Amino acid sequence: MNSYRSDFPIFQGNDVIYFDNAATTQRPAAVFDAMKRFNDECNANPLRGLYDWSVRATERYEQARHTVAELIGAARDCEIVFTRNTTESINLIAYSYGLSTLHEGDEIAVSIMEHHSNQLPWRMAAERTGAKIVWIECEPDGTITREEYQSKITERTRIVALTQVSNVLGSTNPIREIADYAHGKGAVMVVDGAQSTPHMPVDVRELGADFFVFSGHKLMGPMGIGVLYGRISLLNAMPPFLTGGEMIESVTRDSLTYAPVPEKFEAGTVNALGAVGLAAAIRYLQDIGFEDIMERERQLTQRLMDGLSALPEVKIFGQKDASRHCGIVTFEVEGCHPHDVASVLDTEHICIRAGHHCAQPLLIHLGVSSTARASLYFYNTEEEVDRFVQAVSCVRRWMGY
Ligand SMILES: Cc1ncc(COP(=O)(O)O)c(C=O)c1O
């Protein structure tokens, strides 16, 4: 049994196999404890009050910002903006940076494997400014070749939007290499870290990311807290996304001055409780260490892929090497609709995702409309993998084939 298991209240006293970690992760008690302490000790509106509770709430909120900045190697805490999730972070960039800098004839290079969250905001920005979306294609295993990205990123490209890890294939993109090329052409690099940050060490400066985004809930934090990292010079020059309380320095009838970053982008009462929970999740993750997390996930993924590969009716998508899946194994069972596969597995208390995974253009590119996806995290166990493979081997029989 996995030694981390007992840290997670949701796993106690049931036999549920939770293999939908790419959608959201489970939370250790340490996260609930930190949130309870915030509620019990200093629940007050941060950044406003001059009394002790509010001051302490502000301190914990800003400490959480520092924890996030350290996790992803940001040079300054103020380069971290808290949002609701990855989706909101990308919308913020598209509405603020995109609408204020794009012009007719400019190009936005977006990979075909992007989650809809890293496509639709760019399509909105393109429609409103007359810029054009250029698709960076990938090979069937998720690889983006040098020839491909170099043919799509040109002097006309202003923004390159790329995920670090595909939420369908689990493949990791060579962000640094592509960022260097994009910068050489004068474009900024927007990196979607929703599927990478929970699983591997991230350093935004080493990656060459101008913007980097992720969601707290995919990293054992609560839902409703997300992160936008932006290079300070870019954030300083950008107009606000939302306006209202706390994002201004002064307002008169005829003038207003915005607050400095990050407050300029955090209008209204912030999700301090969520930020505190996210910081606790990050500390929990750091105590385990990414080396152990990656090795454990590699072993579990290997076991899962070996088990599924032995079933002639199962096809696995993506790369052959388990270490290049980031815990994500997308598959189909011959003759069975993925929704039926997921529903049948649910009767065995197994949770997986089925559908287009909010990446429809990629699925169309792969020639399928829907797949099943099992996604692991370090707290899963060998026993769960074996029970899962055994259940998949019965799916066709259970469905009457
Ligand atoms: C790669 C990727 N980007 C963006 C998202 C959107 O995340 P959220 O729903 O937390 O905004 C997801 C969610 O699955 C994802 O996998």
PDBQT file of the ligand as one rigid body, heavy atoms in Angstrom, charges set to zero:
ROOT
HETATM    1  C1  LIG A 501      -3.963  21.309 -20.355  1.00  0.00    +0.000 C 
HETATM    2  C2  LIG A 501      -5.159  21.928 -19.701  1.00  0.00    +0.000 A 
HETATM    3  N1  LIG A 501      -5.359  23.244 -19.837  1.00  0.00    +0.000 NA
HETATM    4  C3  LIG A 501      -6.392  23.869 -19.244  1.00  0.00    +0.000 A 
HETATM    5  C4  LIG A 501      -7.299  23.156 -18.495  1.00  0.00    +0.000 A 
HETATM    6  C5  LIG A 501      -8.432  23.891 -17.868  1.00  0.00    +0.000 C 
HETATM    7  O1  LIG A 501      -8.300  23.872 -16.480  1.00  0.00    +0.000 OA
HETATM    8  P1  LIG A 501      -9.416  24.562 -15.565  1.00  0.00    +0.000 P 
HETATM    9  O2  LIG A 501     -10.705  23.861 -15.892  1.00  0.00    +0.000 OA
HETATM   10  O3  LIG A 501      -8.947  24.299 -14.175  1.00  0.00    +0.000 OA
HETATM   11  O4  LIG A 501      -9.459  25.980 -15.922  1.00  0.00    +0.000 OA
HETATM   12  C6  LIG A 501      -7.145  21.786 -18.342  1.00  0.00    +0.000 A 
HETATM   13  C7  LIG A 501      -8.140  20.996 -17.594  1.00  0.00    +0.000 C 
HETATM   14  O5  LIG A 501      -8.277  19.817 -17.742  1.00  0.00    +0.000 OA
HETATM   15  C8  LIG A 501      -6.047  21.161 -18.953  1.00  0.00    +0.000 A 
HETATM   16  O6  LIG A 501      -5.845  19.848 -18.847  1.00  0.00    +0.000 OA
ENDROOT
TORSDOF 0
